Amino acid sequence: MSNAAILPATARAPAAQPSGVAAAPPIIEVRGVSKVYGDVVALKSIDLVFETGKMTSLLGPSGCGKTTLLKIVAGLLKPNQGEVLVHGRPVTGPGPERAFVFQDFALMPWATVLRNAAFGLEMQGRPRAEREDKARHYIAEVGLAGFEDKYPHELSGGMRQRVGLARALAVDADVLLMDEPFSAVDEQTRRKFQEDLIRLREVENKTFLFVTHSIEEAVYVSDRIIMLSPRPGRVSQIIEPDIPRGDDPEAIRRDPVYLDTVDEIWHGLKHYVE
Ligand SMILES: Nc1ncnc2c1ncn2[C@@H]1O[C@H](COP(=O)(O)OP(=O)(O)OP(=O)(O)O)[C@@H](O)[C@H]1O
């Protein structure tokens, strides 16, 4: 048994605080959310809370409703039952405090890296100088300084992905929602990006919620892994891998807690794979 805290699905409320210490309110609350598409029950009675500054991944068998849940939090889909609160306010659609990083990065092929990264700010009607300053800052932050004037077709998949992330960071949303952000790139790029994501989370103090199919990836980057059961998707388990994420990103992959947690999740999931 590893040091990962494996919590039953019912253990969703934030831990009680010692007396005198104010509990930080959760940034996102998902309350009794169910979603059906025609006859397909995609999600059933999902209750979750997300704390500020944490990285959470959604993991589970194909079709269990991971993307559906992410889109409901983003305000791109409405639940049939239940509600999502962000900063205590009900979500009725997309909002500036949540940025969505799409699987295909949703870049505009006719616009430069700078314009693509500044696109969210352009939509918000910010002045050009301000949006370009911010976009340049985040382009550098994601390792693309010098590529501001390039077009998406001149970039590798990994670089395009970074532009998508720079765009999401530039709007200064509190919550970054990512739908399999690493799926379209090669393994080396993916690993580098996972390392960068851990670093970014520390620098930026954002709340990240992302969907992945990769057990290794979920355990590598996440403070918390929410396991969904096969359709209808319910929360089956919440895992909090207690892995030190210090200066050496390679050390994480050798950490016994990392290795044991990957193994435990795989044993739990493998009977769903034909
Ligand atoms: N627009 C839609 N219309 C009908 N059914 C849908 C729609 N979107 C999703 N579904 C169904 O709802 C279920 C959950 O889909 P969802 O994409 O959320 O799952 P997922 O866990 O993200 O899947 P995957 O791991 O394969 O990407 C699936 O059975 C899917 O076929």
The ligand as an SDF file (V2000), in Angstrom:
LIG
                    3D

 31 33  0  0  0  0  0  0  0  0999 V2000
  -23.2550   15.3230  -27.5790 N   0  0  0  0  0  0  0  0  0  0  0  0
  -23.4770   14.0600  -27.1790 C   0  0  0  0  0  0  0  0  0  0  0  0
  -24.5750   13.3910  -27.6020 N   0  0  0  0  0  0  0  0  0  0  0  0
  -24.8230   12.1190  -27.2160 C   0  0  0  0  0  0  0  0  0  0  0  0
  -24.0150   11.4190  -26.4000 N   0  0  0  0  0  0  0  0  0  0  0  0
  -22.9090   12.0250  -25.9610 C   0  0  0  0  0  0  0  0  0  0  0  0
  -22.5750   13.3710  -26.3330 C   0  0  0  0  0  0  0  0  0  0  0  0
  -21.4010   13.7000  -25.7280 N   0  0  0  0  0  0  0  0  0  0  0  0
  -21.0250   12.6160  -25.0290 C   0  0  0  0  0  0  0  0  0  0  0  0
  -21.9180   11.6190  -25.1540 N   0  0  0  0  0  0  0  0  0  0  0  0
  -21.8620   10.2970  -24.5200 C   0  0  0  0  0  0  0  0  0  0  0  0
  -21.7930   10.5020  -23.1180 O   0  0  0  0  0  0  0  0  0  0  0  0
  -20.8590    9.6020  -22.5290 C   0  0  0  0  0  0  0  0  0  0  0  0
  -19.7690   10.4290  -21.8190 C   0  0  0  0  0  0  0  0  0  0  0  0
  -19.0010   11.1210  -22.8050 O   0  0  0  0  0  0  0  0  0  0  0  0
  -17.6990   11.9380  -22.4400 P   0  0  0  0  0  0  0  0  0  0  0  0
  -17.0980   12.4080  -23.7260 O   0  0  0  0  0  0  0  0  0  0  0  0
  -18.0080   12.9490  -21.4180 O   0  0  0  0  0  0  0  0  0  0  0  0
  -16.8100   10.7980  -21.7830 O   0  0  0  0  0  0  0  0  0  0  0  0
  -15.2360   10.7210  -21.5690 P   0  0  0  0  0  0  0  0  0  0  0  0
  -15.0270   10.0090  -20.2820 O   0  0  0  0  0  0  0  0  0  0  0  0
  -14.6280   12.0820  -21.7070 O   0  0  0  0  0  0  0  0  0  0  0  0
  -14.8290    9.8080  -22.7890 O   0  0  0  0  0  0  0  0  0  0  0  0
  -13.4160    9.4980  -23.4390 P   0  0  0  0  0  0  0  0  0  0  0  0
  -12.5390    9.0070  -22.3370 O   0  0  0  0  0  0  0  0  0  0  0  0
  -13.7070    8.4130  -24.4300 O   0  0  0  0  0  0  0  0  0  0  0  0
  -12.9390   10.7760  -24.0640 O   0  0  0  0  0  0  0  0  0  0  0  0
  -20.3200    8.7470  -23.6580 C   0  0  0  0  0  0  0  0  0  0  0  0
  -21.0620    7.5550  -23.6870 O   0  0  0  0  0  0  0  0  0  0  0  0
  -20.5860    9.5600  -24.8990 C   0  0  0  0  0  0  0  0  0  0  0  0
  -20.7900    8.7320  -26.0090 O   0  0  0  0  0  0  0  0  0  0  0  0
  1  2  1  0
  2  3  1  0
  2  7  2  0
  3  4  2  0
  4  5  1  0
  5  6  2  0
  6  7  1  0
  6 10  1  0
  7  8  1  0
  8  9  2  0
  9 10  1  0
 10 11  1  0
 11 12  1  0
 11 30  1  0
 12 13  1  0
 13 14  1  0
 13 28  1  0
 14 15  1  0
 15 16  1  0
 16 17  2  0
 16 18  1  0
 16 19  1  0
 19 20  1  0
 20 21  2  0
 20 22  1  0
 20 23  1  0
 23 24  1  0
 24 25  2  0
 24 26  1  0
 24 27  1  0
 28 29  1  0
 28 30  1  0
 30 31  1  0
M  END
$$$$
